[in-house]
Amino acid sequence: MEQTNYGPGILAFLVIAAIGLALFFLIKSMNRQIAKIQTPDDRHENGTRTNGGDK
């Protein structure tokens, strides 16, 4: 019987698919983490600067 030899085509496809899947989940996780970040508000309610700006 003749042996079927799978070349680098199927192996390369599986590696690229695994990298793509990992990238998808990493980006999804990164977006969740970035959404949790609270940026400081530059505006002050009384209009004064407390960081040494103009008085």
N, C-alpha and C positions, 0 to 999 in steps of 0.2 A: 504494500500500500504506500501511497505517496503521502509524505508528511506535509502538513500545512504549516508554512512558516509565516508568522506575523512579523512584518518588518517594523521599523521605527514609527511607521504611520499610526498604528493603533496605540502604541505606547506614548508617542508624542501627544496624541489627542487626549489621552487620559491625564497626562501631566498638565497640559494646558487647561483642561476642564477643571481639574482640582485647584489650580492656581486661580482661575476665574471665580470659582465658587468661594474660595477663601477670601478673595478680594471683595466680593459682594458682601459677605458677612462682616468683614473689617470696616468697610465704608458705612454699612448700616449701624454698626456699633459706634463708630466715630461720630456720626450725625446725632445719635442719642446723647453722647457725652458732651458734644458742643452745645446742644440744646439746653443742657443743665447749667451751663456757665451763665452767671449773672454779671452783666457789665455794670461798672459803677456809673451812677448818674452824675454827669458834669454840672447839671443845673442845681443851684441851691435855692431853697424856698425864699430866703430873705435877700437874695441878690448879692451877697458879699462873698469875697474870695477868702479862703482860709489857707491857701497854699503860698502866701507871700506875694500875691499879685498886687495890682494897683489898689490903693485905698480910697 
